[in-house]
Amino acid sequence: MSNQHCPGFESNKTLKEVKIKCPGCGKEWGIFSDETEKNVKCPDCGMIFDPKTAVVK
Ligand SMILES: [Zn+2]
């Protein structure tokens, strides 16, 4: 078998990108799933909110 992979890559495997939408200005962007554990700040208007309430499906 030649099924080798980089060891450092393994820790990122459970992370996936989550798309969120700012409730203030409506900007959509992607964050990593581990970032949903804490509040995020909108890069556009600076509003801080809980990303779990703003996930775009
Ligand atoms: Zn915003």
N, CA, C, O and the ligand as a Tripos MOL2 file, in Angstrom:
@<TRIPOS>MOLECULE
protein
  229   227    58     0     0
PROTEIN
NO_CHARGES

@<TRIPOS>ATOM
      1 N           0.8370   -1.2050    0.0000 N.3       1 MET1
      2 CA          0.0000    0.0000    0.0000 C.3       1 MET1
      3 C           0.8710    1.2540    0.0000 C.2       1 MET1
      4 O           1.8870    1.3040    0.6930 O.2       1 MET1
      5 N           0.4890    2.2360   -0.7520 N.am      2 SER2
      6 CA          1.2030    3.5030   -0.7440 C.3       2 SER2
      7 C           0.2490    4.6150   -0.3060 C.2       2 SER2
      8 O           0.1390    5.6740   -0.9250 O.2       2 SER2
      9 N          -0.4230    4.3100    0.7860 N.am      3 ASN3
     10 CA         -1.4260    5.2580    1.2690 C.3       3 ASN3
     11 C          -0.8560    6.1180    2.4020 C.2       3 ASN3
     12 O          -1.2650    6.0120    3.5580 O.2       3 ASN3
     13 N           0.0940    6.9660    2.0310 N.am      4 GLN4
     14 CA          0.7350    7.8080    3.0310 C.3       4 GLN4
     15 C           0.2020    9.2250    2.9600 C.2       4 GLN4
     16 O          -0.1030    9.7430    1.8860 O.2       4 GLN4
     17 N           0.1000    9.8320    4.1160 N.am      5 HIS5
     18 CA         -0.2730   11.2420    4.0970 C.3       5 HIS5
     19 C           0.4690   12.0400    5.1530 C.2       5 HIS5
     20 O           0.9370   11.5010    6.1560 O.2       5 HIS5
     21 N           0.5590   13.2850    4.9100 N.am      6 CYS6
     22 CA          1.2990   14.1900    5.7810 C.3       6 CYS6
     23 C           0.7010   14.2130    7.1910 C.2       6 CYS6
     24 O          -0.5080   14.3980    7.3310 O.2       6 CYS6
     25 N           1.5030   14.0330    8.2260 N.am      7 PRO7
     26 CA          0.9950   14.0010    9.6010 C.3       7 PRO7
     27 C           0.3270   15.3100   10.0370 C.2       7 PRO7
     28 O          -0.6550   15.2950   10.7790 O.2       7 PRO7
     29 N           0.8540   16.4160    9.5800 N.am      8 GLY8
     30 CA          0.2970   17.6960    9.9700 C.3       8 GLY8
     31 C          -1.0720   17.9560    9.3860 C.2       8 GLY8
     32 O          -1.8400   18.7700    9.9000 O.2       8 GLY8
     33 N          -1.3680   17.2580    8.3100 N.am      9 PHE9
     34 CA         -2.6400   17.4460    7.6320 C.3       9 PHE9
     35 C          -3.7790   16.8060    8.4110 C.2       9 PHE9
     36 O          -4.9290   17.2310    8.3020 O.2       9 PHE9
     37 N          -3.4620   15.7960    9.1870 N.am     10 GLU10
     38 CA         -4.4660   15.0020    9.8850 C.3      10 GLU10
     39 C          -5.3430   15.8420   10.8140 C.2      10 GLU10
     40 O          -6.5530   15.6310   10.8900 O.2      10 GLU10
     41 N          -4.7280   16.7930   11.5190 N.am     11 SER11
     42 CA         -5.4730   17.5760   12.5030 C.3      11 SER11
     43 C          -6.4920   18.5110   11.8600 C.2      11 SER11
     44 O          -7.4330   18.9590   12.5150 O.2      11 SER11
     45 N          -6.3010   18.7980   10.5880 N.am     12 ASN12
     46 CA         -7.2400   19.6950    9.9130 C.3      12 ASN12
     47 C          -8.4090   18.9460    9.2720 C.2      12 ASN12
     48 O          -9.3230   19.5560    8.7150 O.2      12 ASN12
     49 N          -8.3660   17.6330    9.3590 N.am     13 LYS13
     50 CA         -9.3500   16.8460    8.6090 C.3      13 LYS13
     51 C         -10.7830   17.0350    9.0870 C.2      13 LYS13
     52 O         -11.7260   16.9760    8.2980 O.2      13 LYS13
     53 N         -10.9370   17.2610   10.3860 N.am     14 THR14
     54 CA        -12.2960   17.3960   10.9100 C.3      14 THR14
     55 C         -12.8670   18.7930   10.6870 C.2      14 THR14
     56 O         -14.0580   19.0280   10.8920 O.2      14 THR14
     57 N         -12.0070   19.7140   10.2650 N.am     15 LEU15
     58 CA        -12.4870   21.0700   10.0290 C.3      15 LEU15
     59 C         -13.1400   21.1640    8.6650 C.2      15 LEU15
     60 O         -12.6270   20.6540    7.6690 O.2      15 LEU15
     61 N         -14.2640   21.8160    8.6460 N.am     16 LYS16
     62 CA        -14.8760   22.1030    7.3570 C.3      16 LYS16
     63 C         -15.3070   23.5560    7.3470 C.2      16 LYS16
     64 O         -15.4280   24.1980    8.3910 O.2      16 LYS16
     65 N         -15.5300   24.0470    6.1690 N.am     17 GLU17
     66 CA        -15.9010   25.4470    6.0760 C.3      17 GLU17
     67 C         -17.4010   25.6120    6.2660 C.2      17 GLU17
     68 O         -18.2070   24.8630    5.7150 O.2      17 GLU17
     69 N         -17.7500   26.6150    7.0640 N.am     18 VAL18
     70 CA        -19.1490   26.9300    7.3070 C.3      18 VAL18
     71 C         -19.4160   28.3210    6.7560 C.2      18 VAL18
     72 O         -18.6690   29.2640    7.0140 O.2      18 VAL18
     73 N         -20.4830   28.4280    6.0030 N.am     19 LYS19
     74 CA        -20.8030   29.7400    5.4460 C.3      19 LYS19
     75 C         -21.7810   30.4520    6.3770 C.2      19 LYS19
     76 O         -22.8090   29.8990    6.7690 O.2      19 LYS19
     77 N         -21.4420   31.6720    6.7130 N.am     20 ILE20
     78 CA        -22.2990   32.4480    7.6040 C.3      20 ILE20
     79 C         -22.6630   33.7770    6.9690 C.2      20 ILE20
     80 O         -22.0060   34.2550    6.0440 O.2      20 ILE20
     81 N         -23.7250   34.3540    7.4900 N.am     21 LYS21
     82 CA        -24.2060   35.6210    6.9570 C.3      21 LYS21
     83 C         -24.3520   36.6130    8.1010 C.2      21 LYS21
     84 O         -24.9760   36.3140    9.1180 O.2      21 LYS21
     85 N         -23.7860   37.7680    7.9320 N.am     22 CYS22
     86 CA        -23.8570   38.7940    8.9650 C.3      22 CYS22
     87 C         -25.2910   39.2940    9.1190 C.2      22 CYS22
     88 O         -25.9050   39.7200    8.1410 O.2      22 CYS22
     89 N         -25.8380   39.2470   10.3560 N.am     23 PRO23
     90 CA        -27.2030   39.7450   10.5720 C.3      23 PRO23
     91 C         -27.2930   41.2590   10.4660 C.2      23 PRO23
     92 O         -28.3810   41.8210   10.3380 O.2      23 PRO23
     93 N         -26.1410   41.9130   10.5200 N.am     24 GLY24
     94 CA        -26.1440   43.3700   10.4530 C.3      24 GLY24
     95 C         -26.2010   43.8910    9.0300 C.2      24 GLY24
     96 O         -27.0700   44.6970    8.6980 O.2      24 GLY24
     97 N         -25.2760   43.4350    8.1780 N.am     25 CYS25
     98 CA        -25.1660   43.9980    6.8350 C.3      25 CYS25
     99 C         -25.4480   42.9840    5.7330 C.2      25 CYS25
    100 O         -25.5480   43.3480    4.5610 O.2      25 CYS25
    101 N         -25.5770   41.7090    6.1080 N.am     26 GLY26
    102 CA        -25.9180   40.7020    5.1120 C.3      26 GLY26
    103 C         -24.7300   40.1250    4.3670 C.2      26 GLY26
    104 O         -24.9100   39.3480    3.4290 O.2      26 GLY26
    105 N         -23.5210   40.4900    4.7650 N.am     27 LYS27
    106 CA        -22.3430   39.9340    4.1090 C.3      27 LYS27
    107 C         -22.2220   38.4460    4.4090 C.2      27 LYS27
    108 O         -22.4190   38.0110    5.5440 O.2      27 LYS27
    109 N         -21.8940   37.6670    3.3740 N.am     28 GLU28
    110 CA        -21.6790   36.2390    3.5570 C.3      28 GLU28
    111 C         -20.2050   35.9220    3.3900 C.2      28 GLU28
    112 O         -19.5470   36.4210    2.4780 O.2      28 GLU28
    113 N         -19.6920   35.0770    4.2930 N.am     29 TRP29
    114 CA        -18.3260   34.5960    4.1320 C.3      29 TRP29
    115 C         -18.1630   33.2770    4.8470 C.2      29 TRP29
    116 O         -19.0510   32.8490    5.5840 O.2      29 TRP29
    117 N         -17.0350   32.6300    4.6330 N.am     30 GLY30
    118 CA        -16.8160   31.3100    5.1920 C.3      30 GLY30
    119 C         -15.8780   31.3370    6.3880 C.2      30 GLY30
    120 O         -14.8760   32.0530    6.3840 O.2      30 GLY30
    121 N         -16.2070   30.5510    7.4160 N.am     31 ILE31
    122 CA        -15.3050   30.3580    8.5500 C.3      31 ILE31
    123 C         -15.1060   28.8600    8.7330 C.2      31 ILE31
    124 O         -15.8700   28.0620    8.1890 O.2      31 ILE31
    125 N         -14.0890   28.4720    9.4930 N.am     32 PHE32
    126 CA        -13.9020   27.0620    9.7900 C.3      32 PHE32
    127 C         -14.8410   26.6440   10.9140 C.2      32 PHE32
    128 O         -15.2100   27.4490   11.7680 O.2      32 PHE32
    129 N         -15.2180   25.3780   10.8970 N.am     33 SER33
    130 CA        -16.2220   24.8960   11.8410 C.3      33 SER33
    131 C         -15.8100   25.0880   13.2990 C.2      33 SER33
    132 O         -16.6780   25.2200   14.1620 O.2      33 SER33
    133 N         -14.5130   25.1070   13.5950 N.am     34 ASP34
    134 CA        -14.1140   25.3150   14.9900 C.3      34 ASP34
    135 C         -14.3100   26.7690   15.4270 C.2      34 ASP34
    136 O         -14.3370   27.0650   16.6220 O.2      34 ASP34
    137 N         -14.4440   27.6570   14.4710 N.am     35 GLU35
    138 CA        -14.6580   29.0610   14.8110 C.3      35 GLU35
    139 C         -16.1030   29.3410   15.2170 C.2      35 GLU35
    140 O         -16.4070   30.4210   15.7230 O.2      35 GLU35
    141 N         -16.9910   28.3730   14.9980 N.am     36 THR36
    142 CA        -18.3830   28.5800   15.3970 C.3      36 THR36
    143 C         -18.5520   28.4730   16.9040 C.2      36 THR36
    144 O         -19.6190   28.7800   17.4350 O.2      36 THR36
    145 N         -17.4940   28.0350   17.6000 N.am     37 GLU37
    146 CA        -17.5490   27.9130   19.0610 C.3      37 GLU37
    147 C         -17.5090   29.2700   19.7510 C.2      37 GLU37
    148 O         -17.9180   29.4040   20.9040 O.2      37 GLU37
    149 N         -17.0220   30.2580   19.0470 N.am     38 LYS38
    150 CA        -16.9460   31.5870   19.6580 C.3      38 LYS38
    151 C         -17.5180   32.6270   18.7050 C.2      38 LYS38
    152 O         -17.7310   32.3630   17.5220 O.2      38 LYS38
    153 N         -17.7590   33.8050   19.2470 N.am     39 ASN39
    154 CA        -18.3280   34.8670   18.4340 C.3      39 ASN39
    155 C         -17.3650   35.2990   17.3310 C.2      39 ASN39
    156 O         -16.1460   35.2650   17.4970 O.2      39 ASN39
    157 N         -17.9320   35.6960   16.2240 N.am     40 VAL40
    158 CA        -17.1120   36.1940   15.1250 C.3      40 VAL40
    159 C         -17.4320   37.6710   14.8820 C.2      40 VAL40
    160 O         -18.4720   38.1870   15.2920 O.2      40 VAL40
    161 N         -16.5030   38.3170   14.2050 N.am     41 LYS41
    162 CA        -16.6810   39.7300   13.8870 C.3      41 LYS41
    163 C         -16.7970   39.8950   12.3780 C.2      41 LYS41
    164 O         -15.9580   39.4040   11.6230 O.2      41 LYS41
    165 N         -17.8040   40.5610   11.9630 N.am     42 CYS42
    166 CA        -18.0010   40.7860   10.5330 C.3      42 CYS42
    167 C         -16.8750   41.6430    9.9690 C.2      42 CYS42
    168 O         -16.5860   42.7160   10.5000 O.2      42 CYS42
    169 N         -16.2370   41.1790    8.8970 N.am     43 PRO43
    170 CA        -15.1350   41.9500    8.3020 C.3      43 PRO43
    171 C         -15.6210   43.2320    7.6280 C.2      43 PRO43
    172 O         -14.8320   44.1360    7.3490 O.2      43 PRO43
    173 N         -16.8990   43.2990    7.3750 N.am     44 ASP44
    174 CA        -17.4390   44.4610    6.6610 C.3      44 ASP44
    175 C         -17.9040   45.5610    7.6140 C.2      44 ASP44
    176 O         -17.4370   46.6970    7.5340 O.2      44 ASP44
    177 N         -18.8310   45.2170    8.5200 N.am     45 CYS45
    178 CA        -19.4270   46.2530    9.3710 C.3      45 CYS45
    179 C         -18.9220   46.1930   10.8060 C.2      45 CYS45
    180 O         -19.1850   47.1070   11.5880 O.2      45 CYS45
    181 N         -18.1880   45.1160   11.1720 N.am     46 GLY46
    182 CA        -17.6020   45.0330   12.5070 C.3      46 GLY46
    183 C         -18.5370   44.5070   13.5720 C.2      46 GLY46
    184 O         -18.1820   44.4880   14.7510 O.2      46 GLY46
    185 N         -19.7250   44.0780   13.1820 N.am     47 MET47
    186 CA        -20.6750   43.5340   14.1430 C.3      47 MET47
    187 C         -20.1680   42.1960   14.6800 C.2      47 MET47
    188 O         -19.6540   41.3690   13.9270 O.2      47 MET47
    189 N         -20.3180   41.9950   15.9920 N.am     48 ILE48
    190 CA        -19.9130   40.7350   16.6090 C.3      48 ILE48
    191 C         -21.1680   39.9240   16.9310 C.2      48 ILE48
    192 O         -22.1030   40.4170   17.5610 O.2      48 ILE48
    193 N         -21.1640   38.6580   16.4780 N.am     49 PHE49
    194 CA        -22.3540   37.8270   16.6800 C.3      49 PHE49
    195 C         -21.9590   36.3640   16.7860 C.2      49 PHE49
    196 O         -20.8270   35.9760   16.5000 O.2      49 PHE49
    197 N         -22.9400   35.5580   17.2100 N.am     50 ASP50
    198 CA        -22.7470   34.1140   17.3380 C.3      50 ASP50
    199 C         -22.9660   33.4620   15.9720 C.2      50 ASP50
    200 O         -24.0790   33.4990   15.4460 O.2      50 ASP50
    201 N         -21.9240   32.8670   15.3910 N.am     51 PRO51
    202 CA        -22.0390   32.3310   14.0410 C.3      51 PRO51
    203 C         -23.0520   31.1860   13.9180 C.2      51 PRO51
    204 O         -23.5680   30.9210   12.8320 O.2      51 PRO51
    205 N         -23.3310   30.5120   15.0360 N.am     52 LYS52
    206 CA        -24.2730   29.3860   14.9930 C.3      52 LYS52
    207 C         -25.6850   29.8640   14.6570 C.2      52 LYS52
    208 O         -26.5150   29.0960   14.1710 O.2      52 LYS52
    209 N         -25.9440   31.1470   14.9250 N.am     53 THR53
    210 CA        -27.2630   31.6860   14.6220 C.3      53 THR53
    211 C         -27.3300   32.2760   13.2200 C.2      53 THR53
    212 O         -28.3780   32.7530   12.7850 O.2      53 THR53
    213 N         -26.2030   32.2390   12.5200 N.am     54 ALA54
    214 CA        -26.1310   32.9350   11.2390 C.3      54 ALA54
    215 C         -25.6280   32.0480   10.1060 C.2      54 ALA54
    216 O         -25.1620   32.5420    9.0800 O.2      54 ALA54
    217 N         -25.7260   30.7340   10.2990 N.am     55 VAL55
    218 CA        -25.2530   29.8110    9.2740 C.3      55 VAL55
    219 C         -26.1440   29.8880    8.0440 C.2      55 VAL55
    220 O         -27.3700   29.8780    8.1470 O.2      55 VAL55
    221 N         -25.5110   29.9640    6.8800 N.am     56 VAL56
    222 CA        -26.2360   29.9720    5.6120 C.3      56 VAL56
    223 C         -26.3930   28.5330    5.1530 C.2      56 VAL56
    224 O         -25.4020   27.8150    5.0180 O.2      56 VAL56
    225 N         -27.6030   28.1090    4.9170 N.am     57 LYS57
    226 CA        -27.8110   26.7160    4.5140 C.3      57 LYS57
    227 C         -27.8630   26.5830    2.9990 C.2      57 LYS57
    228 O         -28.0320   25.4800    2.4810 O.2      57 LYS57
    229 ZN        -21.6910   42.8920    8.6980 Zn       58 ZN58
@<TRIPOS>BOND
     1     1     2 1
     2     2     3 1
     3     3     4 2
     4     3     5 am
     5     5     6 1
     6     6     7 1
     7     7     8 2
     8     7     9 am
     9     9    10 1
    10    10    11 1
    11    11    12 2
    12    11    13 am
    13    13    14 1
    14    14    15 1
    15    15    16 2
    16    15    17 am
    17    17    18 1
    18    18    19 1
    19    19    20 2
    20    19    21 am
    21    21    22 1
    22    22    23 1
    23    23    24 2
    24    23    25 am
    25    25    26 1
    26    26    27 1
    27    27    28 2
    28    27    29 am
    29    29    30 1
    30    30    31 1
    31    31    32 2
    32    31    33 am
    33    33    34 1
    34    34    35 1
    35    35    36 2
    36    35    37 am
    37    37    38 1
    38    38    39 1
    39    39    40 2
    40    39    41 am
    41    41    42 1
    42    42    43 1
    43    43    44 2
    44    43    45 am
    45    45    46 1
    46    46    47 1
    47    47    48 2
    48    47    49 am
    49    49    50 1
    50    50    51 1
    51    51    52 2
    52    51    53 am
    53    53    54 1
    54    54    55 1
    55    55    56 2
    56    55    57 am
    57    57    58 1
    58    58    59 1
    59    59    60 2
    60    59    61 am
    61    61    62 1
    62    62    63 1
    63    63    64 2
    64    63    65 am
    65    65    66 1
    66    66    67 1
    67    67    68 2
    68    67    69 am
    69    69    70 1
    70    70    71 1
    71    71    72 2
    72    71    73 am
    73    73    74 1
    74    74    75 1
    75    75    76 2
    76    75    77 am
    77    77    78 1
    78    78    79 1
    79    79    80 2
    80    79    81 am
    81    81    82 1
    82    82    83 1
    83    83    84 2
    84    83    85 am
    85    85    86 1
    86    86    87 1
    87    87    88 2
    88    87    89 am
    89    89    90 1
    90    90    91 1
    91    91    92 2
    92    91    93 am
    93    93    94 1
    94    94    95 1
    95    95    96 2
    96    95    97 am
    97    97    98 1
    98    98    99 1
    99    99   100 2
   100    99   101 am
   101   101   102 1
   102   102   103 1
   103   103   104 2
   104   103   105 am
   105   105   106 1
   106   106   107 1
   107   107   108 2
   108   107   109 am
   109   109   110 1
   110   110   111 1
   111   111   112 2
   112   111   113 am
   113   113   114 1
   114   114   115 1
   115   115   116 2
   116   115   117 am
   117   117   118 1
   118   118   119 1
   119   119   120 2
   120   119   121 am
   121   121   122 1
   122   122   123 1
   123   123   124 2
   124   123   125 am
   125   125   126 1
   126   126   127 1
   127   127   128 2
   128   127   129 am
   129   129   130 1
   130   130   131 1
   131   131   132 2
   132   131   133 am
   133   133   134 1
   134   134   135 1
   135   135   136 2
   136   135   137 am
   137   137   138 1
   138   138   139 1
   139   139   140 2
   140   139   141 am
   141   141   142 1
   142   142   143 1
   143   143   144 2
   144   143   145 am
   145   145   146 1
   146   146   147 1
   147   147   148 2
   148   147   149 am
   149   149   150 1
   150   150   151 1
   151   151   152 2
   152   151   153 am
   153   153   154 1
   154   154   155 1
   155   155   156 2
   156   155   157 am
   157   157   158 1
   158   158   159 1
   159   159   160 2
   160   159   161 am
   161   161   162 1
   162   162   163 1
   163   163   164 2
   164   163   165 am
   165   165   166 1
   166   166   167 1
   167   167   168 2
   168   167   169 am
   169   169   170 1
   170   170   171 1
   171   171   172 2
   172   171   173 am
   173   173   174 1
   174   174   175 1
   175   175   176 2
   176   175   177 am
   177   177   178 1
   178   178   179 1
   179   179   180 2
   180   179   181 am
   181   181   182 1
   182   182   183 1
   183   183   184 2
   184   183   185 am
   185   185   186 1
   186   186   187 1
   187   187   188 2
   188   187   189 am
   189   189   190 1
   190   190   191 1
   191   191   192 2
   192   191   193 am
   193   193   194 1
   194   194   195 1
   195   195   196 2
   196   195   197 am
   197   197   198 1
   198   198   199 1
   199   199   200 2
   200   199   201 am
   201   201   202 1
   202   202   203 1
   203   203   204 2
   204   203   205 am
   205   205   206 1
   206   206   207 1
   207   207   208 2
   208   207   209 am
   209   209   210 1
   210   210   211 1
   211   211   212 2
   212   211   213 am
   213   213   214 1
   214   214   215 1
   215   215   216 2
   216   215   217 am
   217   217   218 1
   218   218   219 1
   219   219   220 2
   220   219   221 am
   221   221   222 1
   222   222   223 1
   223   223   224 2
   224   223   225 am
   225   225   226 1
   226   226   227 1
   227   227   228 2
@<TRIPOS>SUBSTRUCTURE
     1 MET1         2 RESIDUE 1 A MET
     2 SER2         6 RESIDUE 1 A SER
     3 ASN3        10 RESIDUE 1 A ASN
     4 GLN4        14 RESIDUE 1 A GLN
     5 HIS5        18 RESIDUE 1 A HIS
     6 CYS6        22 RESIDUE 1 A CYS
     7 PRO7        26 RESIDUE 1 A PRO
     8 GLY8        30 RESIDUE 1 A GLY
     9 PHE9        34 RESIDUE 1 A PHE
    10 GLU10       38 RESIDUE 1 A GLU
    11 SER11       42 RESIDUE 1 A SER
    12 ASN12       46 RESIDUE 1 A ASN
    13 LYS13       50 RESIDUE 1 A LYS
    14 THR14       54 RESIDUE 1 A THR
    15 LEU15       58 RESIDUE 1 A LEU
    16 LYS16       62 RESIDUE 1 A LYS
    17 GLU17       66 RESIDUE 1 A GLU
    18 VAL18       70 RESIDUE 1 A VAL
    19 LYS19       74 RESIDUE 1 A LYS
    20 ILE20       78 RESIDUE 1 A ILE
    21 LYS21       82 RESIDUE 1 A LYS
    22 CYS22       86 RESIDUE 1 A CYS
    23 PRO23       90 RESIDUE 1 A PRO
    24 GLY24       94 RESIDUE 1 A GLY
    25 CYS25       98 RESIDUE 1 A CYS
    26 GLY26      102 RESIDUE 1 A GLY
    27 LYS27      106 RESIDUE 1 A LYS
    28 GLU28      110 RESIDUE 1 A GLU
    29 TRP29      114 RESIDUE 1 A TRP
    30 GLY30      118 RESIDUE 1 A GLY
    31 ILE31      122 RESIDUE 1 A ILE
    32 PHE32      126 RESIDUE 1 A PHE
    33 SER33      130 RESIDUE 1 A SER
    34 ASP34      134 RESIDUE 1 A ASP
    35 GLU35      138 RESIDUE 1 A GLU
    36 THR36      142 RESIDUE 1 A THR
    37 GLU37      146 RESIDUE 1 A GLU
    38 LYS38      150 RESIDUE 1 A LYS
    39 ASN39      154 RESIDUE 1 A ASN
    40 VAL40      158 RESIDUE 1 A VAL
    41 LYS41      162 RESIDUE 1 A LYS
    42 CYS42      166 RESIDUE 1 A CYS
    43 PRO43      170 RESIDUE 1 A PRO
    44 ASP44      174 RESIDUE 1 A ASP
    45 CYS45      178 RESIDUE 1 A CYS
    46 GLY46      182 RESIDUE 1 A GLY
    47 MET47      186 RESIDUE 1 A MET
    48 ILE48      190 RESIDUE 1 A ILE
    49 PHE49      194 RESIDUE 1 A PHE
    50 ASP50      198 RESIDUE 1 A ASP
    51 PRO51      202 RESIDUE 1 A PRO
    52 LYS52      206 RESIDUE 1 A LYS
    53 THR53      210 RESIDUE 1 A THR
    54 ALA54      214 RESIDUE 1 A ALA
    55 VAL55      218 RESIDUE 1 A VAL
    56 VAL56      222 RESIDUE 1 A VAL
    57 LYS57      226 RESIDUE 1 A LYS
    58 ZN58       229 GROUP 0 **** ****
